[in-house]
Amino acid sequence: NEAQRIVTINYAKRVHGNSAYGGVKSIMPIKLISAGVIPVIFAVSFLSIPSFIGQLIQRNDASSEIGQMLVKLFSAPNASNYNAAVGLTWESYVYPAAYFLLVILFTYIYTSIVFNTQDYAENIQKQGGFIEGVRPGKETEKYLSKIMNRLNLFGSISLGIIALTPYIVDFISIQTLGTPLGLSISGTSLLIVVTVAIENLRSINSRALMVTYDDYK
């Protein structure tokens, strides 16, 4: 959640009359998971559509095989729909696999929207900045795109694994105990809990620093 790549931005020194501007360095942190929990929410919402369509079909025709198949394939695995007599079948893996792939897909899509490398490259160039060893403009855009693609690869896979954590735990419990544990916490909830805990910890540290500031003078 807190992992990030630091990109150093150098600003050229400019002289205007008797005053000099620039000649400093700044950093541009790029988070490993820039999209946060949004891809997970989108993936869950998208996966609910086939199941909803299957339920509508079953209302009109309860014996419809298409409706039954849609509901069966695109219902989240849990303790209530686990068949102890049959165990895990190939249908049990459809929802988790589609969930994982959609999280990766939406991570790339959402990150490309919130982090537009072309806009960042143009803004850096307009402000007289540059990345060491990289020419301003198109080369900077390509450099940032390369970084984002690498971060997205590892970030989206990590996010997908986090989202599948409840299903992975259920799979292990089925293999060892013969029944799923049925964890109530989802991947989205897990990320939110961690994010809120980290923000609270930062607030406490900031407050503690303010209270004891005089001791550091």
FIKOLZA-1660 file (N, C-alpha, C; in steps of 0.1 Angstrom, whole numbers, plus 5000, padded with zeros to 4 digits):
% residues 217
   i   px   py   pz ch aa at
   1 5008 4988 5000  A  N  N
   1 5000 5000 5000  A  N CA
   1 5009 5013 5000  A  N  C
   2 5020 5012 5007  A  E  N
   2 5028 5024 5008  A  E CA
   2 5040 5024 4998  A  E  C
   3 5042 5013 4991  A  A  N
   3 5054 5012 4982  A  A CA
   3 5053 5022 4971  A  A  C
   4 5064 5028 4968  A  Q  N
   4 5064 5038 4957  A  Q CA
   4 5078 5039 4951  A  Q  C
   5 5078 5045 4939  A  R  N
   5 5090 5047 4931  A  R CA
   5 5093 5062 4931  A  R  C
   6 5105 5066 4935  A  I  N
   6 5108 5080 4936  A  I CA
   6 5116 5084 4923  A  I  C
   7 5110 5094 4916  A  V  N
   7 5116 5100 4904  A  V CA
   7 5121 5114 4907  A  V  C
   8 5134 5116 4905  A  T  N
   8 5140 5129 4909  A  T CA
   8 5139 5138 4897  A  T  C
   9 5134 5150 4899  A  I  N
   9 5132 5161 4889  A  I CA
   9 5142 5172 4892  A  I  C
  10 5150 5175 4882  A  N  N
  10 5160 5186 4883  A  N CA
  10 5154 5198 4876  A  N  C
  11 5156 5210 4882  A  Y  N
  11 5152 5223 4875  A  Y CA
  11 5164 5231 4872  A  Y  C
  12 5164 5235 4859  A  A  N
  12 5176 5243 4855  A  A CA
  12 5176 5257 4861  A  A  C
  13 5188 5262 4863  A  K  N
  13 5190 5275 4870  A  K CA
  13 5188 5286 4860  A  K  C
  14 5179 5295 4863  A  R  N
  14 5176 5306 4854  A  R CA
  14 5179 5320 4861  A  R  C
  15 5185 5329 4854  A  V  N
  15 5188 5342 4859  A  V CA
  15 5179 5352 4853  A  V  C
  16 5173 5360 4862  A  H  N
  16 5164 5371 4857  A  H CA
  16 5168 5384 4864  A  H  C
  17 5176 5392 4857  A  G  N
  17 5181 5404 4864  A  G CA
  17 5192 5400 4874  A  G  C
  18 5190 5405 4886  A  N  N
  18 5199 5402 4897  A  N CA
  18 5195 5389 4905  A  N  C
  19 5184 5383 4901  A  S  N
  19 5178 5372 4908  A  S CA
  19 5180 5359 4900  A  S  C
  20 5183 5348 4908  A  A  N
  20 5184 5335 4901  A  A CA
  20 5173 5326 4906  A  A  C
  21 5168 5319 4897  A  Y  N
  21 5157 5310 4900  A  Y CA
  21 5161 5295 4896  A  Y  C
  22 5154 5286 4902  A  G  N
  22 5157 5272 4899  A  G CA
  22 5169 5267 4904  A  G  C
  23 5175 5257 4897  A  G  N
  23 5187 5251 4902  A  G CA
  23 5185 5242 4914  A  G  C
  24 5173 5236 4915  A  V  N
  24 5170 5228 4927  A  V CA
  24 5165 5214 4922  A  V  C
  25 5164 5205 4931  A  K  N
  25 5158 5192 4928  A  K CA
  25 5146 5190 4936  A  K  C
  26 5136 5182 4930  A  S  N
  26 5124 5178 4937  A  S CA
  26 5122 5163 4934  A  S  C
  27 5113 5157 4941  A  I  N
  27 5110 5143 4939  A  I CA
  27 5095 5142 4934  A  I  C
  28 5093 5132 4926  A  M  N
  28 5079 5129 4922  A  M CA
  28 5077 5114 4926  A  M  C
  29 5070 5112 4937  A  P  N
  29 5067 5098 4941  A  P CA
  29 5056 5092 4933  A  P  C
  30 5058 5080 4928  A  I  N
  30 5048 5072 4920  A  I CA
  30 5045 5059 4928  A  I  C
  31 5032 5058 4933  A  K  N
  31 5029 5047 4941  A  K CA
  31 5028 5034 4933  A  K  C
  32 5031 5023 4940  A  L  N
  32 5030 5010 4933  A  L CA
  32 5016 5007 4929  A  L  C
  33 5006 5010 4938  A  I  N
  33 4992 5008 4936  A  I CA
  33 4985 5022 4936  A  I  C
  34 4986 5029 4925  A  S  N
  34 4981 5042 4924  A  S CA
  34 4966 5042 4923  A  S  C
  35 4960 5031 4919  A  A  N
  35 4945 5031 4917  A  A CA
  35 4938 5028 4930  A  A  C
  36 4945 5024 4941  A  G  N
  36 4938 5021 4954  A  G CA
  36 4928 5009 4952  A  G  C
  37 4916 5011 4958  A  V  N
  37 4906 5000 4959  A  V CA
  37 4897 5001 4947  A  V  C
  38 4898 5011 4938  A  I  N
  38 4889 5013 4927  A  I CA
  38 4888 5001 4918  A  I  C
  39 4899 4995 4914  A  P  N
  39 4898 4983 4905  A  P CA
  39 4891 4972 4911  A  P  C
  40 4892 4970 4924  A  V  N
  40 4885 4959 4930  A  V CA
  40 4870 4961 4930  A  V  C
  41 4866 4974 4933  A  I  N
  41 4852 4977 4933  A  I CA
  41 4846 4976 4919  A  I  C
  42 4853 4980 4909  A  F  N
  42 4849 4979 4895  A  F CA
  42 4848 4964 4891  A  F  C
  43 4857 4956 4895  A  A  N
  43 4857 4942 4892  A  A CA
  43 4845 4935 4898  A  A  C
  44 4842 4937 4911  A  V  N
  44 4831 4931 4917  A  V CA
  44 4818 4936 4911  A  V  C
  45 4817 4949 4907  A  S  N
  45 4805 4953 4901  A  S CA
  45 4803 4947 4887  A  S  C
  46 4814 4946 4880  A  F  N
  46 4813 4940 4866  A  F CA
  46 4809 4925 4867  A  F  C
  47 4814 4918 4877  A  L  N
  47 4811 4904 4878  A  L CA
  47 4797 4901 4883  A  L  C
  48 4791 4911 4889  A  S  N
  48 4777 4909 4894  A  S CA
  48 4767 4909 4882  A  S  C
  49 4771 4915 4871  A  I  N
  49 4762 4916 4859  A  I CA
  49 4758 4902 4854  A  I  C
  50 4767 4893 4851  A  P  N
  50 4762 4880 4845  A  P CA
  50 4753 4872 4855  A  P  C
  51 4756 4873 4868  A  S  N
  51 4748 4866 4878  A  S CA
  51 4734 4872 4878  A  S  C
  52 4734 4886 4877  A  F  N
  52 4721 4893 4877  A  F CA
  52 4712 4889 4865  A  F  C
  53 4719 4888 4854  A  I  N
  53 4712 4884 4841  A  I CA
  53 4707 4869 4843  A  I  C
  54 4715 4861 4849  A  G  N
  54 4711 4847 4851  A  G CA
  54 4699 4846 4860  A  G  C
  55 4698 4855 4870  A  Q  N
  55 4687 4855 4879  A  Q CA
  55 4674 4859 4872  A  Q  C
  56 4676 4869 4863  A  L  N
  56 4664 4874 4855  A  L CA
  56 4659 4863 4846  A  L  C
  57 4668 4856 4840  A  I  N
  57 4664 4845 4831  A  I CA
  57 4657 4834 4839  A  I  C
  58 4662 4831 4851  A  Q  N
  58 4655 4821 4859  A  Q CA
  58 4641 4825 4864  A  Q  C
  59 4639 4837 4865  A  R  N
  59 4626 4842 4869  A  R CA
  59 4616 4839 4858  A  R  C
  60 4620 4841 4846  A  N  N
  60 4611 4838 4835  A  N CA
  60 4610 4823 4832  A  N  C
  61 4621 4816 4834  A  D  N
  61 4622 4802 4831  A  D CA
  61 4631 4795 4841  A  D  C
  62 4625 4790 4851  A  A  N
  62 4633 4784 4862  A  A CA
  62 4642 4772 4858  A  A  C
  63 4638 4766 4847  A  S  N
  63 4645 4754 4842  A  S CA
  63 4656 4758 4832  A  S  C
  64 4658 4771 4829  A  S  N
  64 4667 4775 4819  A  S CA
  64 4682 4771 4823  A  S  C
  65 4689 4764 4814  A  E  N
  65 4702 4760 4817  A  E CA
  65 4712 4772 4817  A  E  C
  66 4709 4781 4808  A  I  N
  66 4718 4793 4806  A  I CA
  66 4717 4801 4819  A  I  C
  67 4705 4803 4824  A  G  N
  67 4704 4811 4837  A  G CA
  67 4711 4804 4848  A  G  C
  68 4709 4791 4849  A  Q  N
  68 4715 4783 4860  A  Q CA
  68 4730 4784 4859  A  Q  C
  69 4735 4783 4847  A  M  N
  69 4750 4783 4845  A  M CA
  69 4756 4797 4848  A  M  C
  70 4749 4808 4844  A  L  N
  70 4754 4821 4847  A  L CA
  70 4755 4823 4862  A  L  C
  71 4744 4819 4869  A  V  N
  71 4744 4821 4884  A  V CA
  71 4755 4813 4890  A  V  C
  72 4756 4801 4885  A  K  N
  72 4766 4791 4891  A  K CA
  72 4780 4796 4889  A  K  C
  73 4783 4801 4877  A  L  N
  73 4797 4805 4874  A  L CA
  73 4801 4818 4880  A  L  C
  74 4791 4827 4881  A  F  N
  74 4795 4841 4885  A  F CA
  74 4789 4845 4898  A  F  C
  75 4787 4835 4907  A  S  N
  75 4784 4838 4921  A  S CA
  75 4797 4836 4929  A  S  C
  76 4800 4845 4938  A  A  N
  76 4812 4844 4946  A  A CA
  76 4812 4832 4954  A  A  C
  77 4823 4824 4954  A  P  N
  77 4823 4812 4962  A  P CA
  77 4823 4815 4977  A  P  C
  78 4814 4808 4984  A  N  N
  78 4813 4810 4999  A  N CA
  78 4808 4798 5005  A  N  C
  79 4806 4798 5018  A  A  N
  79 4802 4786 5026  A  A CA
  79 4788 4781 5022  A  A  C
  80 4780 4791 5018  A  S  N
  80 4766 4787 5015  A  S CA
  80 4764 4780 5002  A  S  C
  81 4773 4783 4992  A  N  N
  81 4771 4776 4979  A  N CA
  81 4782 4765 4977  A  N  C
  82 4789 4762 4987  A  Y  N
  82 4799 4751 4986  A  Y CA
  82 4792 4737 4988  A  Y  C
  83 4794 4729 4979  A  N  N
  83 4788 4715 4979  A  N CA
  83 4798 4705 4985  A  N  C
  84 4796 4701 4997  A  A  N
  84 4806 4693 5004  A  A CA
  84 4807 4679 4997  A  A  C
  85 4796 4675 4991  A  A  N
  85 4796 4661 4985  A  A CA
  85 4804 4661 4972  A  A  C
  86 4805 4673 4965  A  V  N
  86 4812 4673 4952  A  V CA
  86 4826 4679 4954  A  V  C
  87 4827 4689 4963  A  G  N
  87 4840 4696 4965  A  G CA
  87 4842 4706 4955  A  G  C
  88 4855 4709 4952  A  L  N
  88 4858 4719 4942  A  L CA
  88 4858 4714 4928  A  L  C
  89 4851 4720 4919  A  T  N
  89 4851 4717 4905  A  T CA
  89 4856 4728 4897  A  T  C
  90 4857 4726 4884  A  W  N
  90 4863 4737 4875  A  W CA
  90 4854 4749 4876  A  W  C
  91 4841 4748 4878  A  E  N
  91 4833 4760 4879  A  E CA
  91 4837 4768 4891  A  E  C
  92 4842 4762 4902  A  S  N
  92 4846 4770 4914  A  S CA
  92 4857 4780 4911  A  S  C
  93 4865 4778 4900  A  Y  N
  93 4876 4786 4897  A  Y CA
  93 4873 4797 4887  A  Y  C
  94 4861 4797 4881  A  V  N
  94 4858 4807 4871  A  V CA
  94 4857 4821 4877  A  V  C
  95 4849 4822 4888  A  Y  N
  95 4847 4835 4894  A  Y CA
  95 4861 4841 4900  A  Y  C
  96 4869 4833 4907  A  P  N
  96 4882 4839 4912  A  P CA
  96 4891 4843 4900  A  P  C
  97 4891 4834 4890  A  A  N
  97 4900 4837 4879  A  A CA
  97 4896 4850 4871  A  A  C
  98 4883 4851 4869  A  A  N
  98 4877 4863 4862  A  A CA
  98 4879 4875 4871  A  A  C
  99 4878 4874 4884  A  Y  N
  99 4880 4884 4894  A  Y CA
  99 4894 4890 4893  A  Y  C
 100 4904 4880 4893  A  F  N
 100 4918 4884 4893  A  F CA
 100 4921 4891 4880  A  F  C
 101 4917 4886 4869  A  L  N
 101 4920 4892 4856  A  L CA
 101 4913 4906 4854  A  L  C
 102 4901 4908 4860  A  L  N
 102 4894 4921 4859  A  L CA
 102 4901 4931 4868  A  L  C
 103 4906 4927 4879  A  V  N
 103 4914 4936 4888  A  V CA
 103 4926 4941 4881  A  V  C
 104 4933 4932 4874  A  I  N
 104 4945 4936 4867  A  I CA
 104 4941 4946 4856  A  I  C
 105 4931 4943 4848  A  L  N
 105 4926 4951 4837  A  L CA
 105 4922 4965 4842  A  L  C
 106 4914 4966 4852  A  F  N
 106 4909 4979 4857  A  F CA
 106 4920 4987 4864  A  F  C
 107 4930 4980 4869  A  T  N
 107 4942 4987 4875  A  T CA
 107 4949 4995 4864  A  T  C
 108 4951 4988 4852  A  Y  N
 108 4958 4995 4841  A  Y CA
 108 4949 5006 4836  A  Y  C
 109 4936 5004 4834  A  I  N
 109 4927 5014 4829  A  I CA
 109 4927 5026 4838  A  I  C
 110 4924 5024 4851  A  Y  N
 110 4922 5035 4860  A  Y CA
 110 4935 5043 4862  A  Y  C
 111 4946 5036 4863  A  T  N
 111 4959 5042 4865  A  T CA
 111 4963 5051 4853  A  T  C
 112 4959 5047 4841  A  S  N
 112 4962 5055 4829  A  S CA
 112 4954 5067 4829  A  S  C
 113 4942 5067 4836  A  I  N
 113 4934 5079 4836  A  I CA
 113 4939 5089 4847  A  I  C
 114 4942 5084 4859  A  V  N
 114 4947 5093 4870  A  V CA
 114 4961 5097 4868  A  V  C
 115 4969 5089 4861  A  F  N
 115 4983 5093 4859  A  F CA
 115 4986 5094 4844  A  F  C
 116 4983 5105 4838  A  N  N
 116 4985 5107 4824  A  N CA
 116 5000 5111 4822  A  N  C
 117 5008 5102 4816  A  T  N
 117 5022 5105 4815  A  T CA
 117 5025 5117 4805  A  T  C
 118 5016 5118 4795  A  Q  N
 118 5018 5130 4786  A  Q CA
 118 5017 5143 4793  A  Q  C
 119 5006 5144 4802  A  D  N
 119 5004 5157 4809  A  D CA
 119 5016 5159 4819  A  D  C
 120 5020 5149 4826  A  Y  N
 120 5031 5150 4835  A  Y CA
 120 5044 5155 4828  A  Y  C
 121 5047 5149 4816  A  A  N
 121 5059 5152 4809  A  A CA
 121 5058 5167 4804  A  A  C
 122 5046 5171 4800  A  E  N
 122 5045 5185 4795  A  E CA
 122 5046 5195 4806  A  E  C
 123 5040 5192 4818  A  N  N
 123 5041 5201 4829  A  N CA
 123 5056 5202 4834  A  N  C
 124 5063 5191 4834  A  I  N
 124 5077 5191 4838  A  I CA
 124 5085 5200 4829  A  I  C
 125 5082 5199 4816  A  Q  N
 125 5090 5207 4806  A  Q CA
 125 5086 5221 4807  A  Q  C
 126 5073 5225 4809  A  K  N
 126 5069 5239 4810  A  K CA
 126 5076 5245 4823  A  K  C
 127 5078 5238 4833  A  Q  N
 127 5084 5243 4845  A  Q CA
 127 5099 5244 4845  A  Q  C
 128 5104 5240 4833  A  G  N
 128 5119 5240 4832  A  G CA
 128 5126 5228 4839  A  G  C
 129 5119 5218 4841  A  G  N
 129 5124 5206 4848  A  G CA
 129 5128 5195 4838  A  G  C
 130 5136 5186 4843  A  F  N
 130 5140 5174 4835  A  F CA
 130 5145 5163 4844  A  F  C
 131 5143 5151 4839  A  I  N
 131 5149 5139 4846  A  I CA
 131 5163 5137 4841  A  I  C
 132 5172 5135 4851  A  E  N
 132 5186 5133 4847  A  E CA
 132 5188 5121 4837  A  E  C
 133 5194 5124 4826  A  G  N
 133 5197 5114 4816  A  G CA
 133 5185 5111 4806  A  G  C
 134 5174 5120 4808  A  V  N
 134 5163 5118 4799  A  V CA
 134 5159 5132 4793  A  V  C
 135 5158 5132 4780  A  R  N
 135 5154 5145 4774  A  R CA
 135 5140 5149 4777  A  R  C
 136 5137 5162 4778  A  P  N
 136 5124 5167 4781  A  P CA
 136 5114 5163 4769  A  P  C
 137 5101 5163 4771  A  G  N
 137 5092 5161 4761  A  G CA
 137 5088 5146 4759  A  G  C
 138 5089 5141 4747  A  K  N
 138 5085 5128 4743  A  K CA
 138 5093 5117 4751  A  K  C
 139 5107 5120 4752  A  E  N
 139 5115 5110 4759  A  E CA
 139 5111 5109 4774  A  E  C
 140 5107 5120 4780  A  T  N
 140 5103 5119 4794  A  T CA
 140 5090 5112 4795  A  T  C
 141 5081 5114 4785  A  E  N
 141 5068 5107 4785  A  E CA
 141 5070 5092 4784  A  E  C
 142 5079 5088 4775  A  K  N
 142 5083 5073 4773  A  K CA
 142 5089 5068 4786  A  K  C
 143 5097 5075 4792  A  Y  N
 143 5104 5071 4805  A  Y CA
 143 5094 5069 4816  A  Y  C
 144 5084 5078 4817  A  L  N
 144 5074 5077 4827  A  L CA
 144 5064 5065 4824  A  L  C
 145 5061 5064 4811  A  S  N
 145 5053 5053 4807  A  S CA
 145 5059 5039 4810  A  S  C
 146 5072 5038 4808  A  K  N
 146 5079 5026 4811  A  K CA
 146 5079 5023 4826  A  K  C
 147 5081 5033 4834  A  I  N
 147 5080 5031 4849  A  I CA
 147 5066 5027 4853  A  I  C
 148 5056 5033 4847  A  M  N
 148 5042 5030 4851  A  M CA
 148 5038 5016 4847  A  M  C
 149 5043 5012 4835  A  N  N
 149 5040 4998 4831  A  N CA
 149 5046 4988 4840  A  N  C
 150 5058 4990 4845  A  R  N
 150 5064 4981 4854  A  R CA
 150 5057 4981 4868  A  R  C
 151 5054 4993 4873  A  L  N
 151 5047 4994 4885  A  L CA
 151 5033 4988 4885  A  L  C
 152 5026 4990 4873  A  N  N
 152 5013 4984 4872  A  N CA
 152 5013 4969 4871  A  N  C
 153 5023 4964 4865  A  L  N
 153 5024 4949 4864  A  L CA
 153 5025 4943 4878  A  L  C
 154 5034 4948 4887  A  F  N
 154 5035 4942 4900  A  F CA
 154 5024 4947 4909  A  F  C
 155 5020 4960 4907  A  G  N
 155 5009 4965 4916  A  G CA
 155 4996 4958 4913  A  G  C
 156 4992 4956 4900  A  S  N
 156 4980 4949 4897  A  S CA
 156 4979 4935 4902  A  S  C
 157 4990 4928 4900  A  I  N
 157 4991 4914 4905  A  I CA
 157 4990 4913 4920  A  I  C
 158 4997 4923 4927  A  S  N
 158 4996 4923 4942  A  S CA
 158 4981 4926 4946  A  S  C
 159 4975 4936 4939  A  L  N
 159 4961 4939 4942  A  L CA
 159 4952 4927 4940  A  L  C
 160 4954 4920 4929  A  G  N
 160 4946 4908 4926  A  G CA
 160 4947 4898 4937  A  G  C
 161 4960 4896 4941  A  I  N
 161 4962 4886 4952  A  I CA
 161 4955 4890 4965  A  I  C
 162 4956 4903 4968  A  I  N
 162 4949 4908 4980  A  I CA
 162 4934 4906 4979  A  I  C
 163 4928 4909 4967  A  A  N
 163 4914 4907 4965  A  A CA
 163 4910 4892 4966  A  A  C
 164 4919 4883 4962  A  L  N
 164 4915 4869 4963  A  L CA
 164 4919 4862 4976  A  L  C
 165 4924 4870 4985  A  T  N
 165 4928 4864 4998  A  T CA
 165 4917 4856 5005  A  T  C
 166 4904 4861 5006  A  P  N
 166 4894 4852 5012  A  P CA
 166 4892 4839 5005  A  P  C
 167 4892 4839 4992  A  Y  N
 167 4890 4827 4984  A  Y CA
 167 4902 4817 4986  A  Y  C
 168 4914 4823 4987  A  I  N
 168 4926 4815 4989  A  I CA
 168 4926 4808 5002  A  I  C
 169 4921 4816 5013  A  V  N
 169 4920 4810 5026  A  V CA
 169 4909 4799 5026  A  V  C
 170 4898 4801 5019  A  D  N
 170 4888 4791 5018  A  D CA
 170 4893 4778 5011  A  D  C
 171 4901 4780 5000  A  F  N
 171 4906 4769 4993  A  F CA
 171 4915 4761 5002  A  F  C
 172 4924 4767 5010  A  I  N
 172 4933 4760 5019  A  I CA
 172 4925 4753 5029  A  I  C
 173 4915 4760 5035  A  S  N
 173 4907 4753 5045  A  S CA
 173 4899 4741 5040  A  S  C
 174 4894 4742 5027  A  I  N
 174 4887 4731 5021  A  I CA
 174 4897 4719 5020  A  I  C
 175 4909 4721 5016  A  Q  N
 175 4919 4711 5014  A  Q CA
 175 4923 4704 5027  A  Q  C
 176 4923 4713 5038  A  T  N
 176 4928 4708 5051  A  T CA
 176 4917 4703 5060  A  T  C
 177 4906 4712 5061  A  L  N
 177 4895 4709 5070  A  L CA
 177 4883 4703 5064  A  L  C
 178 4882 4704 5050  A  G  N
 178 4871 4698 5043  A  G CA
 178 4859 4707 5042  A  G  C
 179 4860 4720 5047  A  T  N
 179 4850 4730 5046  A  T CA
 179 4856 4744 5046  A  T  C
 180 4849 4753 5039  A  P  N
 180 4855 4767 5038  A  P CA
 180 4852 4774 5051  A  P  C
 181 4861 4783 5054  A  L  N
 181 4860 4791 5066  A  L CA
 181 4849 4802 5065  A  L  C
 182 4848 4807 5052  A  G  N
 182 4838 4817 5049  A  G CA
 182 4841 4831 5056  A  G  C
 183 4853 4836 5053  A  L  N
 183 4857 4849 5059  A  L CA
 183 4848 4860 5055  A  L  C
 184 4844 4868 5064  A  S  N
 184 4835 4879 5061  A  S CA
 184 4842 4891 5055  A  S  C
 185 4855 4892 5058  A  I  N
 185 4862 4904 5053  A  I CA
 185 4867 4901 5038  A  I  C
 186 4865 4911 5030  A  S  N
 186 4868 4910 5015  A  S CA
 186 4881 4917 5013  A  S  C
 187 4886 4916 5000  A  G  N
 187 4899 4922 4997  A  G CA
 187 4897 4937 4998  A  G  C
 188 4886 4943 4994  A  T  N
 188 4884 4957 4995  A  T CA
 188 4884 4962 5009  A  T  C
 189 4877 4954 5018  A  S  N
 189 4877 4958 5032  A  S CA
 189 4891 4957 5038  A  S  C
 190 4898 4947 5034  A  L  N
 190 4912 4946 5039  A  L CA
 190 4920 4958 5035  A  L  C
 191 4919 4963 5023  A  L  N
 191 4927 4974 5019  A  L CA
 191 4922 4987 5026  A  L  C
 192 4910 4988 5028  A  I  N
 192 4904 5000 5035  A  I CA
 192 4909 5000 5049  A  I  C
 193 4908 4989 5056  A  V  N
 193 4913 4988 5070  A  V CA
 193 4927 4992 5071  A  V  C
 194 4936 4987 5062  A  V  N
 194 4950 4989 5062  A  V CA
 194 4953 5004 5060  A  V  C
 195 4946 5010 5050  A  T  N
 195 4948 5024 5047  A  T CA
 195 4944 5033 5058  A  T  C
 196 4932 5030 5064  A  V  N
 196 4927 5038 5075  A  V CA
 196 4937 5037 5087  A  V  C
 197 4942 5025 5090  A  A  N
 197 4951 5023 5101  A  A CA
 197 4964 5031 5099  A  A  C
 198 4969 5031 5087  A  I  N
 198 4981 5038 5084  A  I CA
 198 4979 5053 5085  A  I  C
 199 4968 5058 5080  A  E  N
 199 4965 5073 5081  A  E CA
 199 4963 5077 5096  A  E  C
 200 4957 5068 5104  A  N  N
 200 4955 5071 5118  A  N CA
 200 4969 5071 5125  A  N  C
 201 4978 5062 5122  A  L  N
 201 4991 5062 5127  A  L CA
 201 4999 5074 5124  A  L  C
 202 4997 5079 5111  A  R  N
 202 5004 5091 5107  A  R CA
 202 4999 5103 5115  A  R  C
 203 4986 5104 5117  A  S  N
 203 4980 5115 5125  A  S CA
 203 4985 5115 5139  A  S  C
 204 4986 5103 5145  A  I  N
 204 4991 5102 5159  A  I CA
 204 5006 5106 5160  A  I  C
 205 5014 5102 5150  A  N  N
 205 5028 5106 5150  A  N CA
 205 5029 5121 5148  A  N  C
 206 5021 5127 5139  A  S  N
 206 5022 5141 5137  A  S CA
 206 5018 5149 5149  A  S  C
 207 5007 5144 5156  A  R  N
 207 5003 5150 5168  A  R CA
 207 5013 5149 5179  A  R  C
 208 5020 5138 5180  A  A  N
 208 5030 5136 5190  A  A CA
 208 5042 5145 5187  A  A  C
 209 5045 5147 5175  A  L  N
 209 5056 5155 5171  A  L CA
 209 5053 5170 5174  A  L  C
 210 5041 5174 5172  A  M  N
 210 5037 5188 5176  A  M CA
 210 5038 5190 5191  A  M  C
 211 5033 5180 5199  A  V  N
 211 5033 5182 5213  A  V CA
 211 5048 5183 5219  A  V  C
 212 5057 5175 5213  A  T  N
 212 5070 5174 5218  A  T CA
 212 5080 5183 5209  A  T  C
 213 5074 5192 5201  A  Y  N
 213 5083 5200 5192  A  Y CA
 213 5093 5208 5200  A  Y  C
 214 5089 5214 5211  A  D  N
 214 5098 5222 5219  A  D CA
 214 5111 5215 5224  A  D  C
 215 5109 5201 5226  A  D  N
 215 5121 5194 5230  A  D CA
 215 5132 5192 5220  A  D  C
 216 5128 5194 5207  A  Y  N
 216 5138 5193 5196  A  Y CA
 216 5144 5206 5192  A  Y  C
 217 5140 5217 5198  A  K  N
 217 5146 5230 5195  A  K CA
 217 5161 5230 5200  A  K  C
% end
